Amino acid sequence: MLKIIVKDGENIERALKRYKRKHRNIKVMQNLRDGQYFTKPSVKRRREIQKAAYIQTLRDQEDI
C-alpha cells in the first residue's frame, strides 16, 4: 500500500505527482497485467536476454 504524506503547506498537485511517481516505480499495473496469464519461465528468460542485448547495443552505439 502506498502512503503519501502531504506536508504542511504543500500543493496537492505536487503530492499527486509524488504518488504517481511512486506508483510507476513499484510497477503496480505491470505486475497486474503480468499476472493475468501464465508465461513459461523459458519465455521470460528469453525476453530478459533479448532486452539486455538491445540495451547493450544502445550503450555500445553511445560509446562510439
N, CA and C of each residue as an Amber inpcrd file, in Angstrom:
protein
   192
   0.8350000  -1.1740000   0.0000000   0.0000000   0.0000000   0.0000000
   0.8790000   1.2350000   0.0000000   0.5650000   2.1590000  -0.8960000
   1.3260000   3.3910000  -0.9920000   0.7820000   4.4170000  -0.0110000
   1.6900000   5.0710000   0.6650000   1.2930000   6.1470000   1.5630000
   2.0480000   7.4030000   1.1550000   1.3050000   8.4450000   0.9310000
   1.8860000   9.7360000   0.6040000   1.4840000  10.7030000   1.7100000
   2.4620000  11.1850000   2.4190000   2.2040000  12.1280000   3.4990000
   2.3020000  13.5370000   2.9280000   1.1930000  14.2570000   2.9870000
   1.1570000  15.6230000   2.4860000   1.6760000  16.5320000   3.5840000
   2.7300000  17.2580000   3.2590000   3.3550000  18.1350000   4.2350000
   2.5530000  19.4280000   4.3760000   2.7530000  20.1140000   5.4810000
   2.0400000  21.3660000   5.7210000   2.3900000  22.3860000   4.6380000
   1.3780000  22.9360000   4.0270000   1.5910000  23.9610000   3.0110000
   1.9740000  23.4080000   1.6480000   1.9930000  22.0920000   1.5010000
   2.3820000  21.5050000   0.2210000   1.1940000  21.5320000  -0.7390000
   1.4780000  21.8400000  -1.9700000   0.4530000  21.8780000  -3.0010000
  -0.0470000  20.4560000  -3.2700000  -1.3540000  20.3000000  -3.4620000
  -1.9370000  18.9790000  -3.6780000  -1.4700000  18.3860000  -5.0070000
  -1.2080000  19.2300000  -6.0070000  -0.7190000  18.7230000  -7.2860000
   0.6670000  18.1060000  -7.1250000   1.4610000  18.7020000  -6.2610000
   2.8050000  18.1780000  -6.0210000   2.7310000  16.8120000  -5.3240000
   1.8270000  16.6790000  -4.3740000   1.6530000  15.4020000  -3.6820000
   1.1190000  14.3460000  -4.6430000   0.2210000  14.7400000  -5.5340000
  -0.3000000  13.8090000  -6.5280000   0.7990000  13.3590000  -7.4780000
   1.6850000  14.2650000  -7.8220000   2.8120000  13.9260000  -8.6930000
   3.7320000  12.9110000  -8.0030000   3.9700000  13.0950000  -6.7070000
   4.7920000  12.1350000  -5.9620000   4.1230000  10.7660000  -5.9230000
   2.8020000  10.7580000  -5.7500000   2.0640000   9.4950000  -5.7300000
   2.1960000   8.7700000  -7.0660000   2.0130000   9.5000000  -8.1550000
   2.1000000   8.8850000  -9.4760000   3.4960000   8.3230000  -9.7300000
   4.5110000   9.0360000  -9.2850000   5.8880000   8.5710000  -9.4820000
   6.1420000   7.2870000  -8.6920000   5.6890000   7.2540000  -7.4410000
   5.8530000   6.0480000  -6.6410000   5.0900000   4.8810000  -7.2420000
   3.8750000   5.1570000  -7.7000000   3.0350000   4.1210000  -8.3060000
   3.7270000   3.5290000  -9.5280000   4.3190000   4.3840000 -10.3460000
   5.0080000   3.9240000 -11.5570000   6.2800000   3.1460000 -11.1930000
   6.9890000   3.6010000 -10.1810000   8.2590000   2.9680000  -9.8320000
   8.0950000   1.5780000  -9.2450000   6.9910000   1.3230000  -8.5380000
   6.8210000  -0.0200000  -7.9760000   6.0950000  -0.9470000  -8.9370000
   5.7350000  -0.4340000 -10.1110000   5.1880000  -1.2290000 -11.2150000
   3.9330000  -1.9990000 -10.8310000   2.9910000  -1.3240000 -10.2140000
   1.7440000  -1.9500000  -9.7970000   0.9760000  -2.4820000 -11.0000000
   0.7590000  -1.6340000 -11.9910000  -0.0350000  -2.0380000 -13.1560000
   0.6600000  -3.1230000 -13.9580000   1.9860000  -3.0290000 -14.0710000
   2.7190000  -4.0440000 -14.8330000   2.5910000  -5.4120000 -14.1630000
   2.6620000  -5.4560000 -12.8470000   2.5130000  -6.7220000 -12.1300000
   1.1110000  -7.2980000 -12.2960000   0.0940000  -6.4360000 -12.2940000
  -1.2700000  -6.9080000 -12.5020000  -1.4480000  -7.4930000 -13.8980000
  -0.8850000  -6.8350000 -14.8970000  -1.0060000  -7.3320000 -16.2680000
  -0.2520000  -8.6470000 -16.4400000   0.9240000  -8.7470000 -15.8280000
   1.7090000  -9.9750000 -15.9500000   1.0160000 -11.1470000 -15.2780000
   0.2370000 -10.8840000 -14.2450000  -0.4330000 -11.9500000 -13.5330000
  -1.6960000 -12.4540000 -14.2020000  -2.1280000 -11.8300000 -15.2750000
  -3.3600000 -12.2300000 -15.9430000  -3.2010000 -13.5440000 -16.6970000
  -1.9990000 -13.8600000 -17.1040000  -1.7780000 -15.0750000 -17.8720000
  -0.4290000 -15.6680000 -17.4880000  -0.2890000 -16.9440000 -17.7680000
   0.9310000 -17.6480000 -17.4090000   1.9530000 -17.5190000 -18.5300000
   3.1810000 -17.2410000 -18.1640000   4.2820000 -17.1940000 -19.1170000
   5.3310000 -18.2030000 -18.6770000   5.7230000 -19.0420000 -19.6060000
   6.7140000 -20.0650000 -19.2800000   8.0260000 -19.4120000 -18.8440000
   8.7230000 -20.0270000 -17.9000000   9.9990000 -19.4550000 -17.4450000
  11.0140000 -19.2940000 -18.5770000  11.0080000 -20.2270000 -19.5370000
  11.9630000 -20.1260000 -20.6440000  11.6610000 -18.8970000 -21.5080000
  10.3740000 -18.5680000 -21.6630000   9.9970000 -17.3930000 -22.4500000
  10.3770000 -16.1230000 -21.7010000  10.1740000 -16.1060000 -20.3860000
  10.5850000 -14.9440000 -19.5810000  12.0830000 -14.7100000 -19.7040000
  12.8430000 -15.7990000 -19.5970000  14.3030000 -15.6950000 -19.6690000
  14.7430000 -15.2100000 -21.0430000  14.0950000 -15.7100000 -22.0900000
  14.4370000 -15.2940000 -23.4510000  14.1790000 -13.8020000 -23.6310000
  13.0620000 -13.3070000 -23.0980000  12.7520000 -11.8740000 -23.1930000
  13.7820000 -11.0380000 -22.4420000  14.1960000 -11.5180000 -21.2630000
  15.2040000 -10.7860000 -20.4950000  16.5190000 -10.7000000 -21.2640000
  16.9120000 -11.7950000 -21.8970000  18.1590000 -11.8160000 -22.6640000
  18.0600000 -10.8840000 -23.8650000  16.9200000 -10.8930000 -24.5590000
  16.7370000 -10.0100000 -25.7030000  16.7710000  -8.5460000 -25.2720000
  16.1410000  -8.2450000 -24.1560000  16.1350000  -6.8690000 -23.6590000
  17.5470000  -6.4240000 -23.2770000  18.2860000  -7.3060000 -22.6170000
  19.6580000  -6.9720000 -22.2150000  20.5420000  -6.7520000 -23.4360000
  20.3630000  -7.5810000 -24.4610000  21.1540000  -7.4270000 -25.6800000
  20.8230000  -6.1050000 -26.3640000  19.5500000  -5.7460000 -26.3890000
  19.1350000  -4.4860000 -27.0120000  19.7350000  -3.2970000 -26.2630000
  19.6630000  -3.3250000 -24.9550000  20.2180000  -2.2310000 -24.1550000
  21.7280000  -2.1430000 -24.3400000  22.3840000  -3.2890000 -24.4400000
  23.8340000  -3.3080000 -24.6280000  24.2160000  -2.6970000 -25.9730000
  23.4460000  -2.9880000 -27.0320000  23.7430000  -2.3820000 -28.3310000
  23.5720000  -0.8720000 -28.2910000  22.5570000  -0.4020000 -27.5480000
  22.3740000   1.0490000 -27.4180000  23.5590000   1.6720000 -26.6940000
  24.0370000   1.0220000 -25.6560000  25.1810000   1.5560000 -24.9200000
  26.4510000   1.5160000 -25.7500000  26.6130000   0.4740000 -26.5570000
  27.7840000   0.3780000 -27.4300000  27.7740000   1.4850000 -28.4750000
  26.6040000   1.7760000 -29.0270000  26.5000000   2.8430000 -30.0160000
  26.7760000   4.2060000 -29.3750000  26.4130000   4.3440000 -28.1270000
  26.6440000   5.5990000 -27.4290000  28.1450000   5.8330000 -27.2090000
  28.8990000   4.7700000 -26.9990000  30.3360000   4.8890000 -26.7550000
  31.1210000   5.2190000 -28.0170000  30.5790000   4.8780000 -29.1630000
  31.3240000   5.0840000 -30.4190000  31.3960000   6.5240000 -30.7880000
